[in-house]
Amino acid sequence: MESLDAGAVLRRGFNYSSPAGLDDLRELFVDRFATCAVHVDDTLVTGGALGALDLALRALLRDRPAARLVVLEPTYREALGIAKAIGLPVVAWSKLAGVLSRDDVVYVVSTFNNPDGRTISAAERDNLAAAIVEADAALIEDAAYDLLAAVSADQVPGVCATVTQRRGNAWALRLMSFSKTVVPGARVCVVEGSARALAAMRTVKFDFGTSPVACALVAELVRDPRTLDRHLALIRERLGRGRAAADQAFRAWDRPPSVVGAGYFLWLPSSHVSSTEAAVRATAVGVRVSDGAPFFVDHRPTHLRLSVAWEPAERIHEACLRLEESVAAPKNLLEETS
Ligand SMILES: Cc1ncc(COP(=O)(O)O)c(C=O)c1O
């Protein structure tokens, strides 16, 4: 990072770029990060994964007015927010029992899901891909955390790669944002996918290449594989420290909770108190957590989402100790149930 000459990037004097985004970054993407793109034309750059989701869903709604967004719950809150903003109905995958229609668009965060940190198994990916291919449903795979999956054993084929392989004319996209691995403020995401889906997105993308300067910056930061690997290792190490500090604090609770997940977040059950109430109580003792309700289609207040990304391990430890009072049953209820 220190050796990066930002002045050199700016001195190149960027004009608008091709509408799909800076070729240099897209070429780098195809060489190093692609799972289904084989040519730069199979990619485009958007203002973050959120920009991609917004464009993709608007494009889909135009072609499929009866579209529904199908999500694996709990799901990324902002995806539900965009659907609401554009009037796209949402349904949970569990309610469909795997039966999709052609009007459906499946949204999945297959690695280190936000909020529960789950990585879906190879078998689950395969089932999902089979159902999508069979129904000719659309797919948006959000790969915001894929680069963090540490070793190649974690790298099972993505849903988008499987769908596009099995159905040549599929409507399928994979969003690889660099927000969680390089720099959120650049707002750079590279979208890869089927020709049909990319063509639909191009019809609604009018921004002269998003930000060519931000694309050039991201390209510089990820160009050297060894530097990127070291950087990713540092992120994993930091997340690991935060998670270990939280685990240690939870083990000290009267009734240690079972906390799941990996990646950036912890997903903590709040079974005695609604998570909405627990989040308010936590704020009162100086701990900021997210209420899990907005991560479910029906807003059930059963979990809290905790970030292990930004605070030092000692503060995470202290916060998780303090949280006990916010989510635990009152002492007399504990006595009755023990
Ligand atoms: C699953 C998921 N997708 C997308 C985003 C946002 O990505 P971007 O910053 O590229 O819009 C986040 C951010 O937390 C996320 O967790």
The ligand as an ORCA input file, in Angstrom:
! r2SCAN-3c Opt
* xyz 0 1
  C     -23.261     -9.737      1.023
  C     -22.885     -8.340      0.710
  N     -23.061     -7.883     -0.518
  C     -22.743     -6.623     -0.847
  C     -22.238     -5.750      0.090
  C     -21.959     -4.361     -0.311
  O     -21.007     -4.361     -1.285
  P     -20.543     -2.989     -1.952
  O     -19.852     -2.205     -0.908
  O     -19.673     -3.440     -3.040
  O     -21.785     -2.304     -2.436
  C     -22.041     -6.185      1.395
  C     -21.541     -5.270      2.418
  O     -21.563     -5.496      3.582
  C     -22.367     -7.511      1.709
  O     -22.199     -7.979      2.937
*
